[in-house]
């Protein structure tokens, strides 16, 4: 919901500095992971948004996604 609001605000704004970037999405993945309520679909949704927005994926984002997915697998086991 937070990212939806940020993305909507950016679309309504003419300020290019408000464009969501990889740092926002990395922080979001980490927040979801830290919440302990990680779902594979949530992480996939965030990753899909990054790809649709054609944002360059960096190593920190990739690591955050990998760690969150590991937690998903551990919590299902």
C-alpha positions as CSV (number, residue, x, y, z in Angstrom):
1,X,0.0,0.0,0.0
2,X,2.9,2.4,0.8
3,X,4.5,1.8,-2.6
4,X,1.2,2.3,-4.3
5,X,0.8,5.7,-2.7
6,X,4.4,6.7,-3.5
7,X,4.0,5.6,-7.1
8,X,0.7,7.4,-7.4
9,X,2.1,10.6,-5.9
10,X,5.0,10.4,-8.4
11,X,2.6,10.0,-11.4
12,X,0.6,13.1,-10.2
13,X,3.8,15.2,-9.7
14,X,6.0,16.9,-12.1
15,X,9.0,16.5,-9.8
16,X,11.3,13.8,-11.2
17,X,13.2,13.6,-7.9
18,X,10.1,11.8,-6.4
19,X,10.5,8.8,-8.8
20,X,10.7,5.6,-6.8
21,X,14.1,4.1,-7.0
22,X,15.9,0.9,-6.2
23,X,16.7,2.2,-2.6
24,X,12.9,2.5,-1.9
25,X,12.3,-1.0,-3.2
26,X,15.3,-2.5,-1.3
27,X,14.1,-0.9,1.9
28,X,10.6,-2.3,1.3
29,X,11.9,-5.8,0.8
30,X,13.9,-5.5,4.0
31,X,10.9,-4.2,5.9
32,X,8.7,-7.0,4.7
33,X,11.5,-9.5,5.6
34,X,12.0,-8.0,9.1
35,X,8.3,-8.1,9.8
36,X,8.5,-11.8,10.0
37,X,5.4,-12.1,7.9
38,X,7.2,-12.7,4.6
39,X,5.2,-14.2,1.8
40,X,6.7,-15.2,-1.5
41,X,4.0,-13.3,-3.3
42,X,4.9,-10.0,-1.6
43,X,8.5,-10.3,-2.5
44,X,7.6,-11.3,-6.1
45,X,5.2,-8.3,-6.3
46,X,8.0,-5.9,-5.3
47,X,10.4,-7.5,-7.7
48,X,7.8,-7.2,-10.5
49,X,7.3,-3.5,-9.8
50,X,11.0,-2.9,-10.1
51,X,11.2,-4.7,-13.5
52,X,8.1,-3.0,-14.8
53,X,9.5,0.4,-13.9
54,X,12.7,-0.6,-15.7
55,X,14.8,0.2,-12.6
56,X,18.3,-1.1,-12.6
57,X,18.6,-4.0,-10.1
58,X,21.7,-3.7,-7.9
59,X,23.4,-6.3,-5.7
60,X,21.8,-4.9,-2.5
61,X,18.3,-5.4,-3.9
62,X,19.2,-8.9,-5.1
63,X,20.6,-9.8,-1.7
64,X,17.5,-8.5,0.1
65,X,15.2,-10.5,-2.2
66,X,17.4,-13.6,-1.8
67,X,17.4,-13.3,2.0
68,X,13.6,-12.7,2.1
69,X,13.0,-15.8,0.0
70,X,15.2,-17.9,2.2
71,X,13.1,-16.8,5.2
72,X,9.9,-17.7,3.3
73,X,11.3,-21.2,2.6
74,X,12.4,-21.6,6.3
75,X,9.0,-20.5,7.6
76,X,7.2,-23.0,5.4
77,X,9.4,-25.9,6.6
